[in-house]
Structure formats: structure tokens, C-alpha cells
Amino acid sequence: MPANRNALIRYKTIDKCLRNRQRLWTLDNLIHECSEALYEYEGIDKGVSRRTIQSDIQIMRSDKLGYNAPIEVKDRKYYTYTDAEYSITNIPLTDQDMGTLNDVVEVLKQFKGFSHFDDMDDMIKRLEDKVYTTKTNSRSIIDFEKNEGLKGLHFLDDLYQAVHKEQVLLITYQSFRARQPGEFEFHPQFLKEYNNRWFVIGIKKEGSHPINLALDRIIEIKKAEKSEYIQTDLNAKEYYKNVVGVTVSPNMKPRTVRLFVGYNHAPYVLTKPIHPSQQLVDKVKGGIIITLEVQLNFELESKILGFGDSVKVLTPQALVTRIDKKLRVAVAHYDNPDFPEKR
């Protein structure tokens, strides 16, 4: 079990004392210094017992926390380090420590674009240097999905700060369908990442339905200094409860979607559900049948089409018709040797 904060304060205080070789340290001296440190850092004024400090010294001497501190008692009274260069802060990292640090570095490096991680940049670089120079094998164990060329990531921090500080924004935005960009006031509520893309969800005005804006379609962000921020009761978990992806239709009720999944993809779908509402309802010849309680949106269709010939929509009929039509168009493209036509 990791040492608690009070214990760590005592260990560091004992270490600081024993590194100071300009004086001799009795057990009473160490008790006094640890009591003072606990009062300074934690406001604890009841002091510490002799038994506690004696136990701390035994733990520091042992391998329990990896310290193996060379503490000896001279003249049966004075505590000191036999190695004048020793400190618990100079303990070499174990292979397990290095593996853990390497994984932590990889995780931290994913949070680009947020200013509060900028302050950690130097620390991350130092961690990387420590990890890579200590490990003989410095290859990364974890590879996160990322898209370094994705547009709009530089807006992440502006949007995060706007949500945090409850600021109204003037956003210039051009959707894929719009011929020209437009500018409007926007009250951001939270950020969402899906399928390696970032979105900001908010409202344009009081009482309007929430909308999601893809960061890669944002052209410019400015502060609307004179406008008052509108706080909503939007909750990300509840807002996305009935959808696959990020497209939410406020007035659309979730439908029961029945899917046949072939045996080749059944284990994958069972271990990684398409949606939290997924239920296994039957095992049939050649595969399984599952149900989802979701809105019918673009992302759901894309997810189904991504399984190719391994998934068939059984109900509702509206979704059957849309998927059938898209598959027939796709087949027609392959049947047409002149597709795509030259300009």
C-alpha cells in the first residue's frame, strides 16, 4: 500500500536531517523535526510518537518502499547515513517504475492544445528524457489513435477556457454543407471527442436547442464581451445517452434497432458494444441478434456500414431502407467501370 502523505512528510524530514552531517541526530531530535514539519505542512499540532519515528526508520531501512536507506546508530544514540551521498530522493527507478512512467508520458502527450498542460510540457520532456535514457529499450508500448493533421485543435484551449469561465463567443463557422461561413454568438457548455475529432456543444440563444460544432470547421473565435453567458443544465452523459456518436436530434425519440451480426464479427460486437444499450436477444444460425435503443443518425449508419457484409439491419424499416439504398449505390459504383468519371 502506498505511503500516505503524512508518512511521506516524515520520511522526507528524516532524510533531510540525516543528510545534514553538521550535527548529530538523536531520536528525540528526529521526533521534534517531524512534528514541526507536520505542523508546517498539514497543521497537525499533536506531534508524533517515538514508536512512529522508530517504525519510519525501519521502513526506510527496508525494501518495502524501495529506499534501503543505510541508516546506522552511532554510540547507541545518534542516527546517521553510512553513505554521505545517499538520499531517498536519489533512488534509481526500477524497471516497473520505468514502464509505468513511460506509459504515463504517452498518456500525457495526448493532451495537446490545453493551456493547463503547457505548464507540464517541460516536466513531460524531462520525464521522457529520464525514461528514454534509463531504459535500454525505449520503444513505446502504448500507441494512441491520433491525427496530428486535424484542423482546429488550436481552438481547444480557447473553448475550454470559455466553458470554464462562462464566456460567450463569436464563432465564424462553415459546415460541410454551407457555401459560405457564418458568424454567430455561441454559449459553449462542454467539449466532446468522438472518432478522433473534437466538438464543442452549446446553444446560440436562450431556449434554443443545443448544437455541436466540429472544431475542424471553425474558422475564427472571438469573445463576445458585452453578452451575458447562458448556463444550461446540459449534462454530457445524459445528452448523449441515446445516440451513437455526436449527432443528437432534440425531438427524435430513440428507436429499437435489431441487428443480425455474423459469427465472424459477433465476438467483437459482444466484447465492444456498439452502444451501452446493446442487448443480446438471440443466437441464430450463422450469428447473433442484438438490439440497440438509439436515435437513427449518421454515425449509427456509418457504424453499421463499417461492418460490411457481417451486419444486417432487421428493424426498423426506415433504417433498413436507408442502409439498403446506400449499399446498392456502393455496389453500383463497383459495377460501373467508368466510375468515377474524368472531368
GUKE-464024 format. One line per 2 residues: number of its first residue (from 1); for each residue x, y, z of C-alpha. Coordinates in steps of 0.02 Angstrom, whole numbers, plus 50000, padded with zeros to 5 digits. Example, Ala and Ser with C-alpha at 12.3 -4.5 7.8 and 13.67 -1.06 7.14 Angstrom:
BEGIN
1) 50615/49775/50390; 50684/49947/50357
END
This chain:
BEGIN
1) 50000/50000/50000; 50072/50172/49954
3) 50130/50280/50099; 50008/50416/50148
5) 50053/50599/50139; 50094/50618/50325
7) 50212/50469/50316; 50297/50541/50162
9) 50322/50706/50253; 50405/50612/50397
11) 50516/50510/50280; 50574/50667/50188
13) 50605/50757/50352; 50709/50613/50422
15) 50803/50605/50258; 50837/50793/50264
17) 50903/50779/50442; 51016/50631/50409
19) 51090/50715/50256; 51140/50861/50366
21) 51303/50794/50436; 51346/50957/50526
23) 51257/50896/50681; 51214/50736/50773
25) 51034/50673/50770; 50954/50584/50916
27) 50785/50501/50907; 50712/50648/51005
29) 50786/50769/50878; 50703/50674/50735
31) 50537/50669/50828; 50546/50858/50852
33) 50588/50894/50670; 50449/50780/50605
35) 50323/50858/50723; 50373/51032/50662
37) 50359/50978/50480; 50186/50903/50505
39) 50128/51062/50589; 50200/51171/50450
41) 50131/51070/50304; 49972/50992/50374
43) 49929/51095/50529; 49946/50941/50641
45) 49996/51002/50815; 49988/50841/50916
47) 50162/50787/50866; 50220/50610/50831
49) 50265/50466/50946; 50433/50381/50970
51) 50357/50220/50905; 50302/50306/50743
53) 50475/50375/50705; 50558/50210/50752
55) 50439/50122/50632; 50476/50252/50497
57) 50662/50220/50514; 50635/50032/50497
59) 50530/50057/50341; 50663/50173/50266
61) 50796/50041/50302; 50692/49905/50219
63) 50649/49870/50038; 50463/49896/50072
65) 50463/50065/49983; 50624/50033/49889
67) 50726/50150/49999; 50852/50028/50076
69) 50918/50177/50172; 51091/50147/50251
71) 51040/50211/50424; 51150/50166/50570
73) 51154/50215/50753; 51320/50279/50820
75) 51363/50265/51003; 51191/50186/51026
77) 51118/50361/51017; 51149/50458/50856
79) 51067/50418/50688; 51159/50446/50525
81) 51182/50384/50347; 51336/50275/50320
83) 51338/50339/50141; 51359/50528/50142
85) 51289/50541/49965; 51131/50442/49999
87) 50956/50519/49992; 50786/50440/49969
89) 50761/50566/49828; 50906/50488/49730
91) 50839/50311/49724; 50858/50235/49549
93) 50695/50190/49465; 50652/50007/49447
95) 50606/49927/49281; 50424/49928/49337
97) 50438/50113/49381; 50512/50149/49210
99) 50374/50054/49122; 50241/50148/49219
101) 50324/50316/49185; 50338/50276/49001
103) 50151/50239/48993; 50111/50398/49092
105) 50215/50503/48972; 50122/50431/48823
107) 49955/50471/48905; 50005/50650/48950
109) 50068/50683/48774; 49891/50658/48706
111) 49827/50816/48790; 49892/50942/48666
113) 49800/51106/48644; 49753/51140/48826
115) 49850/51282/48909; 49849/51200/49081
117) 49951/51060/49003; 50075/51184/48931
119) 50145/51208/49106; 50178/51021/49110
121) 50270/51021/48944; 50443/51040/49020
123) 50404/50910/49152; 50344/50788/49019
125) 50503/50817/48919; 50608/50785/49074
127) 50509/50627/49110; 50535/50571/48930
129) 50721/50603/48942; 50731/50509/49107
131) 50632/50363/49039; 50722/50352/48873
133) 50897/50371/48943; 50867/50245/49082
135) 50778/50110/48982; 50883/50009/48862
137) 50729/49979/48757; 50642/50146/48733
139) 50508/50095/48609; 50332/50149/48653
141) 50219/50014/48725; 50057/50111/48703
143) 50008/50188/48537; 49858/50304/48547
145) 49749/50345/48399; 49785/50522/48348
147) 49775/50635/48197; 49913/50765/48202
149) 49848/50848/48043; 49673/50878/48108
151) 49621/51059/48091; 49550/51162/48233
153) 49647/51084/48376; 49721/51254/48418
155) 49545/51310/48467; 49534/51179/48604
157) 49604/51287/48741; 49502/51442/48694
159) 49344/51337/48702; 49393/51250/48863
161) 49429/51417/48946; 49266/51489/48881
163) 49167/51347/48960; 49267/51358/49121
165) 49250/51547/49135; 49072/51551/49064
167) 49112/51665/48917; 49005/51700/48764
169) 49095/51679/48598; 49077/51746/48423
171) 49114/51598/48311; 49143/51601/48125
173) 49092/51430/48063; 49067/51341/47898
175) 48985/51171/47897; 49018/51047/47758
177) 48852/51091/47678; 48868/51281/47689
179) 48935/51375/47539; 48994/51521/47645
181) 49049/51537/47826; 48935/51625/47950
183) 48963/51713/48116; 48853/51692/48269
185) 48853/51706/48458; 48883/51542/48546
187) 48869/51489/48728; 48984/51336/48745
189) 48935/51207/48875; 49058/51063/48857
191) 49183/50980/48740; 49166/50808/48662
193) 49290/50695/48573; 49225/50561/48455
195) 49310/50458/48323; 49469/50562/48339
197) 49376/50727/48309; 49334/50863/48435
199) 49166/50950/48453; 49100/51091/48561
201) 48919/51081/48617; 48818/51235/48664
203) 48674/51349/48619; 48654/51505/48512
205) 48525/51591/48621; 48409/51567/48769
207) 48291/51420/48743; 48370/51359/48582
209) 48413/51178/48553; 48594/51126/48587
211) 48705/51107/48435; 48876/51030/48411
213) 49013/51116/48313; 49160/51021/48242
215) 49322/51109/48284; 49393/51073/48111
217) 49252/51179/48036; 49282/51330/48149
219) 49369/51473/48060; 49383/51603/48197
221) 49339/51628/48380; 49317/51795/48467
223) 49248/51844/48637; 49076/51925/48641
225) 49123/52040/48784; 48955/52127/48803
227) 48845/51972/48801; 48791/51880/48957
229) 48830/51695/48964; 48684/51574/48969
231) 48713/51425/49082; 48610/51270/49040
233) 48583/51107/49133; 48663/51009/48991
235) 48748/50851/49051; 48860/50762/48927
237) 48818/50587/48989; 48632/50619/48983
239) 48639/50718/48821; 48724/50576/48726
241) 48630/50437/48814; 48527/50384/48662
243) 48647/50409/48518; 48797/50332/48435
245) 48920/50472/48401; 48881/50657/48425
247) 48729/50696/48318; 48580/50722/48434
249) 48406/50767/48370; 48312/50851/48514
251) 48140/50795/48457; 48183/50620/48399
253) 48141/50476/48513; 48258/50326/48522
255) 48206/50176/48419; 48233/49991/48447
257) 48360/49937/48317; 48376/49750/48285
259) 48535/49691/48202; 48595/49522/48140
261) 48782/49503/48168; 48876/49362/48082
263) 48984/49244/48183; 49144/49320/48115
265) 49104/49487/48198; 48993/49427/48342
267) 49136/49410/48470; 49196/49585/48427
269) 49022/49662/48446; 48989/49569/48608
271) 49152/49624/48688; 49144/49801/48619
273) 48959/49851/48613; 48902/49971/48479
275) 48806/50068/48613; 48782/50048/48802
277) 48600/49996/48772; 48654/49845/48670
279) 48569/49681/48717; 48596/49505/48653
281) 48422/49439/48615; 48453/49279/48517
283) 48580/49160/48444; 48532/49104/48271
285) 48608/49007/48128; 48762/49098/48068
287) 48767/49230/48203; 48675/49327/48337
289) 48537/49456/48351; 48562/49611/48457
291) 48456/49764/48495; 48502/49946/48523
293) 48394/50086/48594; 48458/50235/48495
295) 48413/50380/48383; 48435/50348/48197
297) 48580/50460/48149; 48725/50471/48028
299) 48851/50394/48147; 48741/50242/48177
301) 48727/50213/47990; 48916/50234/47970
303) 48948/50110/48110; 48832/49981/48031
305) 48905/50006/47857; 49078/49985/47930
307) 49039/49803/47967; 49007/49770/47782
309) 48925/49603/47747; 48935/49549/47929
311) 48786/49651/47990; 48607/49660/47928
313) 48476/49782/47993; 48314/49691/48035
315) 48212/49836/48106; 48156/49974/48100
317) 48107/49979/47917; 48165/50159/47894
319) 48343/50110/47939; 48332/49952/47833
321) 48283/50058/47683; 48424/50184/47709
323) 48561/50054/47731; 48494/49952/47584
325) 48496/50105/47473; 48674/50153/47520
327) 48737/49977/47491; 48652/49968/47321
329) 48731/50133/47271; 48901/50068/47328
331) 48880/49909/47226; 48828/50013/47075
333) 48990/50110/47088; 49090/49949/47078
335) 48982/49883/46935; 49015/50041/46834
337) 49189/50030/46755; 49181/50216/46710
339) 49157/50272/46889; 49224/50394/46938
341) 49211/50493/46777; 49351/50608/46722
343) 49321/50794/46723
END
